Amino acid sequence: MRQLLLFLLCLFGTAVFAESAGDAGSKSDVDQGSRSGFVSDSDSGQASFVQTPYKEPKVVFDFYFDEPEKINTALYWIRSIMNPLSEAPYNYAPEFMDIKVVIHGVEIVTVVKQNYEKYKTSVERMKYYAQLGVEFKVCSLAAGDFGYSQSDFHEFIQLVPSAMPELAHWQMEGYALITPKIMDKKFSNEELR
């Protein structure tokens, strides 16, 4: 539990590094994200940018959805961890990002070979992430509820005994738990502005 709290603290950061006063408010620092830490724009009346000193992530995602198609949106949550951390100033290679996904809702149908054509986009995205080291784990109990066996799943899938102890195990190993909450978007960004 302590490791989880420490990771979340690092992830969402409370540590702020101040720049020298002479460089603090320059527009180029704000535009480039000021890699040295904190850019203060208090004089200009706008928000400040904080370059949180993220560490190599250890994350377990809990995928449990009420509609198979929601896995598409949930996969963006993985991208939202990997993309920023693979770019400057972090430059973490994918092999230094320890990411696991436990699948145990109705989205199980998306990772079954017989449904490939229907969920091709999702499957190809998962295969891509699996090539980068993301581990996709399916609950055997939930798979059994659907009448699936090990041979029904794509080669990048790992079957585990049960989702609940799997999630607990990785949390006890120091992994941060992320449970995507997928909601239907009713308004466009333009409508909400």
SVG drawing of the C-alpha trace seen along z (x, -y; Angstrom):
<svg xmlns="http://www.w3.org/2000/svg" viewBox="-25 -40 43 65">
<polyline fill="none" stroke="black" stroke-width="0.4" points="0.0,0.0 2.8,-2.4 4.5,-1.7 1.2,-2.4 0.8,-5.7 4.4,-6.7 3.9,-5.8 0.7,-7.8 2.5,-10.7 5.3,-10.5 2.8,-10.1 0.6,-13.0 3.5,-14.9 3.7,-17.3 7.4,-18.0 8.0,-21.2 11.4,-22.5 11.7,-26.2 13.6,-27.8 15.7,-30.9 13.6,-34.1 15.2,-35.4 13.9,-32.4 10.6,-31.7 8.1,-33.5 9.5,-33.3 7.1,-32.2 9.5,-29.7 9.8,-27.9 6.1,-27.5 5.8,-26.4 8.5,-23.8 7.3,-22.6 10.4,-23.8 12.2,-20.5 13.8,-21.8 10.7,-21.6 8.4,-24.5 7.5,-27.5 5.9,-30.3 3.5,-32.5 1.9,-34.1 2.8,-37.6 1.0,-36.9 -2.2,-35.6 -2.2,-32.2 -1.7,-28.6 1.8,-27.2 3.3,-24.1 4.8,-21.5 7.3,-18.9 6.6,-16.2 9.7,-14.0 7.9,-10.7 9.6,-7.4 9.5,-4.2 5.9,-3.0 4.6,0.2 0.9,0.3 -1.8,2.9 -5.0,1.9 -8.3,3.4 -10.5,3.8 -14.1,4.8 -16.6,3.2 -20.3,3.6 -19.9,3.3 -17.1,5.0 -16.6,1.8 -15.5,-0.1 -12.1,1.6 -11.3,-0.7 -11.4,-3.8 -9.7,-1.9 -6.7,-1.2 -6.2,-5.0 -5.5,-4.9 -2.4,-2.7 -1.3,-5.1 -1.7,-8.0 0.9,-6.3 3.3,-5.1 3.4,-8.1 4.4,-10.9 6.9,-8.7 8.6,-7.7 9.1,-11.3 11.5,-13.9 12.4,-14.6 11.7,-11.1 12.7,-9.0 11.8,-5.7 12.0,-2.8 8.9,-0.6 10.8,2.2 11.2,0.0 7.4,-0.5 6.0,2.5 2.3,2.5 -0.2,5.3 -3.9,5.4 -6.3,7.8 -9.4,8.4 -12.5,9.9 -15.6,8.2 -17.7,8.7 -14.7,7.3 -13.3,10.8 -15.1,11.4 -12.8,9.0 -9.7,11.1 -11.1,14.4 -9.9,15.6 -13.4,16.2 -14.3,12.5 -11.2,11.1 -13.0,9.5 -15.5,7.8 -12.9,6.4 -9.9,6.2 -9.0,2.6 -8.8,3.3 -7.0,6.6 -4.3,5.0 -3.8,2.2 -3.4,4.8 -1.0,6.8 1.1,3.6 1.1,2.9 2.0,6.5 5.0,6.2 6.1,3.2 5.9,5.4 2.4,4.8 1.0,8.0 -2.7,8.8 -4.1,11.3 -7.6,12.8 -9.4,14.2 -10.0,18.0 -13.1,17.9 -14.7,15.2 -13.5,17.0 -15.2,20.2 -18.4,18.2 -18.3,17.5 -17.5,21.1 -14.0,20.2 -10.8,22.3 -7.1,21.4 -7.1,22.3 -9.8,19.7 -7.6,16.7 -5.0,14.9 -1.4,15.7 -0.6,12.5 -3.1,13.3 -2.1,14.9 -4.8,16.8 -4.6,16.4 -6.6,18.3 -8.8,15.4 -8.9,11.6 -9.3,10.7 -6.2,12.4 -4.3,11.3 -5.1,7.7 -4.3,8.1 -1.0,9.9 0.3,7.1 -0.8,4.4 1.1,6.2 4.1,6.3 4.0,2.5 2.0,1.9 -0.4,-1.1 -3.9,0.0 -5.7,-2.0 -9.4,-1.2 -10.5,-3.0 -14.0,-4.5 -15.5,-4.6 -18.4,-7.0 -20.5,-7.9 -19.5,-11.3 -22.7,-13.3 -21.3,-16.6 -18.4,-17.7 -15.6,-19.8 -16.9,-22.7 -20.3,-22.4 -18.8,-22.5 -16.5,-25.4"/>
</svg>
